[in-house]
Amino acid sequence: MMATWSNLNLQNSASPLMEQLIFFHDHTLLILVMITTMVSYLMIMLFFNKYTNRYLLHGQTIEIIWTILPAIILLFIALPSLRLLYLLDEINEPSLTLKSIGHQWYWSYEYSDFKNLEFDSYMTPTNEMPQNGFRLLDVDNRVVLPMNSQIRILITSADVIHSWTVPALGVKVDGTPGRLNQTNFLMNRPGLFYGQCSEICGANHSFMPIVIESIP
């Protein structure tokens, strides 16, 4: 799963967290459309009518309305947002732990639950890419993970700040030198999920993709 040309939508979700992020996006977008429609209607009506109001400079009722109404709208946005923030930070008995280390300009991975199981993942050069490969997205060593299992990932960096991002899984975590960040995800279907470093980290920032292979 990856971004496609001229697509304005979010990528199809491959995890419950991404599904919740999409629901929250749609919920917030609906509120924004309602606000934009109402404000546009009021602006057009005020622009085209010739009525005047002697209480225009002071109106207690309208001031109360435009103070309370935005507060109520913000509550409808804040409550689902806080719930989602809690879900994104929750680590729930992971079945497997993966460690990702960002370098200029490749990723190193370690399966922390096994001994001496680590590898580097470089982007496949264009001149070595198979005919059905994806330019700037394929790698020589994919990360293979089981579906329907809680995966904990630890992210850090060996040099500058990187960002380990896989949009279809709803995961974006900064890798900072000297600091270990963590998150978790669960893949609910098999497939290949593509991501890239999302923090500008130098000349070859665009050439350190991420590929997750989800297997049953």
Backbone torsions as a table, in degrees:
resi	resn	phi	psi	omega
1	MET	NA	128.6	-179.0
2	MET	-152.2	171.9	176.4
3	ALA	-70.2	142.2	179.3
4	THR	-115.9	161.5	-174.5
5	TRP	-63.3	137.5	175.8
6	SER	56.5	30.5	177.7
7	ASN	-99.0	120.1	-178.7
8	LEU	-90.6	-9.4	-177.4
9	ASN	-87.2	167.9	171.5
10	LEU	-72.2	158.4	176.4
11	GLN	-66.0	152.7	175.6
12	ASN	-61.4	138.5	-175.5
13	SER	-74.7	147.2	174.7
14	ALA	-126.0	12.2	179.3
15	SER	-150.5	154.5	178.1
16	PRO	-59.7	-33.8	179.5
17	LEU	-64.8	-41.1	179.3
18	MET	-67.5	-35.1	175.9
19	GLU	-60.2	-43.1	179.0
20	GLN	-66.0	-36.9	177.0
21	LEU	-63.9	-39.5	178.9
22	ILE	-67.6	-41.5	177.1
23	PHE	-59.7	-43.1	-179.8
24	PHE	-66.6	-38.5	176.5
25	HIS	-59.7	-47.2	-179.2
26	ASP	-65.0	-40.2	179.0
27	HIS	-61.1	-47.4	-179.4
28	THR	-68.4	-38.4	180.0
29	LEU	-63.1	-38.1	178.0
30	LEU	-61.6	-43.3	177.9
31	ILE	-63.3	-42.2	179.7
32	LEU	-64.4	-38.6	178.3
33	VAL	-64.1	-41.5	178.6
34	MET	-62.9	-43.8	179.3
35	ILE	-64.1	-46.1	-178.9
36	THR	-61.9	-41.5	179.4
37	THR	-63.4	-44.9	-178.8
38	MET	-65.0	-45.7	-179.4
39	VAL	-64.8	-40.9	178.7
40	SER	-62.9	-42.0	178.6
41	TYR	-61.4	-45.2	-179.9
42	LEU	-64.0	-40.7	179.7
43	MET	-64.3	-42.1	179.9
44	ILE	-66.2	-43.0	179.4
45	MET	-63.1	-41.5	179.3
46	LEU	-68.7	-31.6	-177.4
47	PHE	-73.0	-36.0	-171.7
48	PHE	-98.7	-13.3	179.2
49	ASN	-94.1	161.0	-175.6
50	LYS	-113.5	15.0	-178.8
51	TYR	-78.7	150.5	174.5
52	THR	-124.1	158.3	-178.5
53	ASN	-132.5	125.1	-176.8
54	ARG	-71.9	-13.9	176.8
55	TYR	-99.1	21.8	-173.8
56	LEU	-63.0	-36.0	-176.6
57	LEU	-80.6	-12.8	179.7
58	HIS	-153.1	117.9	178.2
59	GLY	-146.0	102.5	-173.9
60	GLN	-64.5	-38.8	-177.8
61	THR	-62.8	-49.7	-177.8
62	ILE	-66.5	-31.7	178.0
63	GLU	-67.6	-37.7	176.2
64	ILE	-65.4	-41.8	-178.8
65	ILE	-63.2	-47.8	-175.3
66	TRP	-79.8	1.9	169.9
67	THR	-96.5	-44.1	-176.1
68	ILE	-76.7	-41.5	-176.6
69	LEU	-60.0	-47.2	176.6
70	PRO	-61.5	-34.8	178.4
71	ALA	-63.4	-41.0	178.0
72	ILE	-65.8	-42.3	179.1
73	ILE	-62.1	-42.2	179.2
74	LEU	-63.3	-33.2	176.2
75	LEU	-63.8	-40.9	179.1
76	PHE	-65.5	-22.6	176.5
77	ILE	-90.1	-39.8	-172.8
78	ALA	-70.9	-40.8	-175.7
79	LEU	-63.2	-49.6	174.7
80	PRO	-63.0	-32.2	179.9
81	SER	-65.9	-43.4	179.1
82	LEU	-64.7	-39.7	177.0
83	ARG	-61.1	-42.9	-178.6
84	LEU	-68.0	-39.1	177.3
85	LEU	-60.9	-38.9	177.5
86	TYR	-64.6	-44.1	-179.6
87	LEU	-63.4	-37.5	-178.1
88	LEU	-69.0	-29.6	-177.3
89	ASP	-92.7	-8.5	-175.8
90	GLU	-75.9	129.8	174.8
91	ILE	-109.5	115.0	-169.3
92	ASN	-118.7	90.2	174.9
93	GLU	43.3	71.2	-177.3
94	PRO	-65.2	140.8	175.9
95	SER	-81.5	-23.8	-174.8
96	LEU	-150.2	142.3	177.4
97	THR	-117.2	128.3	178.2
98	LEU	-117.7	134.3	176.5
99	LYS	-110.5	131.7	-179.3
100	SER	-120.9	128.2	-179.0
101	ILE	-119.6	121.3	179.9
102	GLY	-85.4	136.4	176.1
103	HIS	-129.0	164.6	169.1
104	GLN	-88.0	103.4	2.0
105	TRP	-137.1	79.3	178.0
106	TYR	-161.0	171.4	179.1
107	TRP	-114.1	142.4	170.3
108	SER	-111.8	141.7	-178.2
109	TYR	-126.4	144.9	175.4
110	GLU	-134.1	129.0	171.4
111	TYR	-87.4	101.0	-169.5
112	SER	-69.2	-18.0	-178.8
113	ASP	-84.2	-4.0	-178.0
114	PHE	-126.3	157.1	-178.0
115	LYS	-87.1	134.0	172.9
116	ASN	54.0	36.8	177.5
117	LEU	-112.1	92.9	-179.4
118	GLU	-147.2	152.9	-178.1
119	PHE	-158.4	162.7	175.4
120	ASP	-102.3	150.1	-178.9
121	SER	-127.5	109.1	179.7
122	TYR	-106.8	153.3	173.6
123	MET	-66.1	139.5	176.4
124	THR	-73.5	121.8	179.4
125	PRO	-61.6	152.0	-177.1
126	THR	-59.5	-38.1	-177.5
127	ASN	-76.2	-8.9	177.4
128	GLU	-110.5	4.3	-173.8
129	MET	-78.0	136.1	174.5
130	PRO	-66.7	166.3	-174.9
131	GLN	-62.1	-32.8	-178.5
132	ASN	-98.4	18.2	180.0
133	GLY	-83.3	170.3	179.8
134	PHE	-113.5	120.4	-177.7
135	ARG	-64.4	134.1	178.8
136	LEU	68.2	5.7	-179.4
137	LEU	-122.6	-28.7	-178.1
138	ASP	-78.3	150.4	179.7
139	VAL	-127.7	164.6	179.8
140	ASP	-78.1	-30.6	178.8
141	ASN	-129.8	112.4	178.7
142	ARG	-82.4	157.3	171.4
143	VAL	-88.8	119.4	-178.5
144	VAL	-102.8	123.1	-177.6
145	LEU	-135.7	149.8	178.9
146	PRO	-79.1	144.8	174.9
147	MET	-80.9	164.1	179.7
148	ASN	55.6	33.1	176.7
149	SER	-133.5	140.9	176.4
150	GLN	-71.9	121.7	-179.6
151	ILE	-112.2	126.3	172.1
152	ARG	-100.6	133.6	178.3
153	ILE	-121.8	131.3	176.4
154	LEU	-104.9	129.5	-175.0
155	ILE	-123.1	132.1	173.7
156	THR	-147.1	-175.1	-178.0
157	SER	-140.7	150.0	179.0
158	ALA	-97.0	-11.0	-176.1
159	ASP	-139.8	-79.2	-178.9
160	VAL	-113.0	179.9	-179.8
161	ILE	-74.4	126.5	173.3
162	HIS	-117.3	175.7	176.8
163	SER	-143.7	116.2	-177.7
164	TRP	-86.3	112.7	-170.4
165	THR	-133.5	126.3	172.1
166	VAL	-130.5	99.9	-172.7
167	PRO	-58.7	-38.9	-176.8
168	ALA	-64.8	-22.2	179.1
169	LEU	-97.8	-4.9	-178.1
170	GLY	68.6	34.6	-176.6
171	VAL	-117.5	129.5	173.2
172	LYS	-152.2	107.6	-176.1
173	VAL	-132.2	132.4	178.4
174	ASP	-74.7	139.6	171.3
175	GLY	-103.5	111.5	-174.0
176	THR	-113.8	133.7	178.3
177	PRO	-58.6	132.3	178.8
178	GLY	80.6	4.2	-178.9
179	ARG	-135.0	142.7	179.7
180	LEU	-113.1	110.1	176.4
181	ASN	-98.3	153.9	-179.3
182	GLN	-140.4	154.4	172.2
183	THR	-154.6	175.7	178.0
184	ASN	-138.8	159.3	176.6
185	PHE	-155.8	164.3	177.4
186	LEU	-136.8	123.9	179.3
187	MET	-91.5	125.4	-175.8
188	ASN	-100.9	11.4	174.4
189	ARG	-157.8	152.8	178.0
190	PRO	-76.2	160.7	178.0
191	GLY	149.5	-176.4	175.3
192	LEU	-108.1	129.1	-178.0
193	PHE	-122.6	125.2	-172.5
194	TYR	-105.4	145.3	175.0
195	GLY	-149.5	177.8	180.0
196	GLN	-146.5	163.7	172.3
197	CYS	-65.0	130.4	-175.5
198	SER	-113.0	22.8	174.9
199	GLU	-131.8	123.0	-177.2
200	ILE	-58.9	119.6	-170.4
201	CYS	-128.6	15.1	177.6
202	GLY	134.3	-168.2	-171.9
203	ALA	-61.2	-38.7	-176.4
204	ASN	-105.3	31.9	178.6
205	HIS	-55.0	-34.9	-176.5
206	SER	-76.9	-3.7	-170.9
207	PHE	-117.5	36.7	174.5
208	MET	-133.7	71.5	-177.4
209	PRO	-74.4	171.2	178.9
210	ILE	-128.3	132.5	176.6
211	VAL	-129.9	121.5	176.6
212	ILE	-107.8	126.8	175.8
213	GLU	-105.7	113.4	-179.9
214	SER	-94.3	125.4	-177.4
215	ILE	-120.9	149.3	179.4
216	PRO	-65.6	NA	NA
